[in-house]
Amino acid sequence: MKVALVAGFFEPVRQALQKGFAKQLEVSSLVWIRQIGVGREPNLGILASELHRQIANGAKQVLVLVALLRGKEWVEHSVRAIIADAQAQCSSDVDVEVSFEQSATSANLVLEKITAFDLPEPSEVSADLLRRRLAGHKVLCVVLDGCTGFRESMCRAGFPQETFDEFFVEMVVPGGKNSNLMDILHHKADTYRNILYAWTGLRHMPSKVKRRYTGAMFIGPTAKDVVNLFMRWLLEQ
């Protein structure tokens, strides 16, 4: 699975990416990371967390494009350290290519780099694709009550509406009443091998629970984030 992270460039670059790679931005296979402030360095905290998250969720080839402003040469050392740390913590080989660009306004250069990286364009999700990839196993979808749910997020992402009840079961957790949530999810694995987990407002899922789900497992802050990861997995060749 390929992912591109574009960090620290100016607004014209973002606008060009929106025109040329809108679908990839929508499913987060292309991630835009802003500067920490006007004329400042990229938000390295977000870059680090996004790189770790993408690798944890199955990215095997990652392109990192970073704007290196004059007087901010220290950013290169920091970014290389972030990449080394992410690769050291992952359990499988991940190819991370990094490129530092002197111009934060060069949209054409960024577009050329992403095009050469051959970032795939997402295609459509169909019922036949879900049947093939899930092999008859339903997916448990867990989200906090009051947050945008998985049914709505999948509809927005282009999943056929009629597929939700066939392939997915949504578990809406009441706010403030989830002290035993991990015990419940531990036992749910007896029924479900696939899980989508939106963690905002809920509890951290420990490794002993994660290991219980032997199929597709994607975790993120919101249902939209998790659906994007799940969609990319579905569309992998």
C-alpha positions in Angstrom: 0.0 0.0 0.0 1.4 3.4 -1.0 1.1 6.6 0.9 2.5 10.1 0.3 3.0 12.7 3.0 3.5 16.3 1.9 4.7 18.6 4.7 5.4 22.3 5.1 4.5 23.7 1.7 2.5 26.8 1.0 -1.2 27.1 0.1 -0.7 27.0 -3.8 0.7 23.5 -3.4 -2.3 22.3 -1.5 -4.6 23.8 -4.1 -2.7 22.0 -6.9 -2.9 18.7 -5.0 -6.6 19.2 -4.5 -7.1 19.6 -8.3 -4.8 16.7 -9.3 -5.2 14.2 -6.5 -8.5 14.9 -4.8 -9.5 11.3 -4.5 -6.2 10.4 -2.8 -6.6 13.2 -0.4 -10.1 12.1 0.4 -9.0 8.5 1.4 -5.8 9.8 3.1 -3.4 7.9 0.9 -2.1 11.5 0.2 -1.8 13.5 3.4 -1.3 17.3 3.6 0.6 18.5 6.7 0.6 22.2 7.3 3.3 24.5 8.6 3.3 25.1 12.3 2.7 28.8 11.6 3.1 31.3 8.8 6.7 31.1 7.5 7.5 28.3 10.0 8.6 24.7 9.7 6.2 21.8 9.1 4.3 20.5 12.0 6.7 17.7 12.9 4.5 16.3 15.6 1.7 15.6 13.1 4.2 14.3 10.6 5.6 11.8 13.2 2.1 10.6 14.3 0.8 10.3 10.7 3.9 8.3 9.6 3.5 5.9 12.6 -0.2 5.6 11.9 0.1 4.9 8.2 2.8 2.2 8.8 0.8 0.7 11.6 -2.2 0.4 9.2 -0.3 -1.3 6.4 1.6 1.2 4.4 4.6 -0.5 2.7 5.8 2.3 0.5 5.9 5.9 1.8 6.9 9.1 0.0 7.7 12.0 2.4 8.0 15.4 0.7 9.2 18.2 3.0 9.6 21.9 2.3 13.0 23.0 3.7 12.8 26.8 4.2 15.9 29.0 4.5 17.1 29.1 8.0 15.2 25.9 8.9 17.9 23.4 7.8 17.6 21.7 11.2 14.3 20.3 10.0 16.1 17.8 7.7 17.8 16.1 10.7 14.5 16.0 12.7 12.6 14.5 9.8 15.2 11.8 9.2 15.1 11.0 12.9 11.3 10.7 12.8 11.6 8.3 9.8 14.3 6.2 11.5 12.2 5.9 14.6 9.1 4.9 12.7 11.0 2.2 10.7 12.7 0.9 13.9 9.3 0.4 15.6 7.5 -1.4 12.7 7.6 -5.2 12.6 8.0 -5.4 8.8 10.1 -3.8 6.1 8.7 -0.4 5.0 10.3 1.6 2.2 10.3 5.3 3.1 11.6 7.7 0.5 12.2 11.3 1.6 12.8 14.4 -0.5 13.6 17.9 0.8 12.6 20.8 -1.5 14.0 24.3 -1.2 10.9 25.9 -2.7 7.7 25.8 -0.6 5.6 27.1 -3.5 6.7 24.8 -6.3 3.5 23.0 -7.0 4.7 21.5 -10.3 7.7 19.9 -8.6 5.5 18.3 -5.9 3.0 17.1 -8.5 5.8 15.5 -10.5 7.2 13.7 -7.5 3.8 12.3 -6.6 3.1 11.3 -10.2 6.5 9.5 -10.4 5.7 7.7 -7.1 2.7 6.3 -8.9 0.2 6.8 -6.1 -2.8 4.8 -7.2 -6.2 6.4 -7.7 -9.0 4.9 -5.6 -11.7 3.0 -7.5 -15.2 2.1 -6.5 -16.2 -0.3 -3.7 -18.9 -2.8 -4.8 -20.8 -5.6 -3.1 -18.8 -8.2 -5.1 -15.5 -6.7 -3.9 -16.7 -6.8 -0.2 -17.8 -10.4 -0.6 -14.4 -11.4 -2.1 -12.3 -9.5 0.4 -14.3 -10.4 3.5 -14.9 -14.0 2.5 -18.2 -14.2 4.3 -17.1 -12.6 7.6 -18.9 -9.5 8.9 -17.1 -6.5 10.2 -17.7 -5.1 13.7 -17.7 -1.2 13.7 -17.3 0.5 17.0 -17.9 4.2 17.6 -18.9 6.5 20.5 -22.5 7.6 20.7 -22.9 11.2 19.3 -20.0 10.9 16.9 -20.5 10.4 13.1 -21.1 6.7 12.7 -19.8 4.1 10.2 -23.0 3.9 8.2 -22.9 7.6 7.3 -19.1 7.6 6.8 -19.2 4.7 4.4 -22.1 6.3 2.5 -20.0 9.5 2.1 -17.0 7.4 1.0 -19.0 5.8 -1.8 -19.9 2.5 -0.4 -23.3 1.3 -1.8 -25.9 1.9 0.8 -27.4 -1.6 0.6 -24.0 -3.2 1.6 -24.0 -1.9 5.1 -26.5 -4.3 6.7 -25.1 -7.2 4.7 -21.4 -6.8 5.7 -21.3 -4.6 8.8 -22.6 -4.5 12.3 -22.3 -1.1 14.1 -21.7 -1.0 17.9 -22.5 2.5 19.3 -21.0 2.9 22.7 -22.8 5.2 25.2 -20.6 8.0 26.5 -19.2 7.6 30.0 -20.4 4.0 30.1 -17.5 2.0 28.6 -15.4 0.9 31.5 -15.8 -2.7 30.4 -15.6 -2.0 26.7 -12.3 -3.9 26.2 -13.8 -7.0 27.9 -16.8 -6.8 25.6 -14.6 -6.4 22.5 -12.4 -9.3 23.7 -15.5 -11.6 23.7 -16.9 -10.1 20.5 -13.8 -11.6 18.7 -15.5 -15.0 19.1 -18.0 -13.8 16.6 -16.1 -11.3 14.5 -12.7 -11.5 13.0 -12.8 -8.0 11.4 -13.0 -4.8 13.4 -13.1 -1.1 12.6 -12.6 1.0 15.8 -13.0 4.8 16.1 -11.3 5.6 19.3 -12.3 9.2 20.0 -14.0 9.3 23.4 -13.3 5.6 23.9 -10.6 3.5 25.5 -7.2 2.5 24.1 -7.4 -1.0 22.6 -4.6 -3.1 24.2 -2.6 -5.6 22.2 -4.2 -8.6 23.8 -7.6 -7.5 22.4 -6.1 -6.5 19.0 -4.6 -10.0 18.6 -8.0 -11.5 19.0 -9.1 -10.0 15.7 -7.4 -12.1 13.0 -8.8 -10.4 9.9 -9.0 -6.8 8.8 -8.5 -4.4 11.8 -8.3 -0.7 11.4 -8.1 1.9 14.1 -8.3 5.7 13.9 -9.7 8.8 15.7 -12.9 9.0 13.7 -15.2 6.7 11.6 -14.2 8.7 8.5 -10.4 8.0 9.2 -11.0 4.3 9.8 -13.3 4.0 6.7 -10.5 5.6 4.6 -8.0 3.0 5.8 -10.4 0.1 5.3 -11.3 1.3 1.8 -7.6 1.4 0.8 -7.2 -2.1 2.1 -10.2 -3.3 0.1 -8.9 -1.8 -3.1 -5.4 -3.2 -2.8 -4.5 -5.6 -5.6 
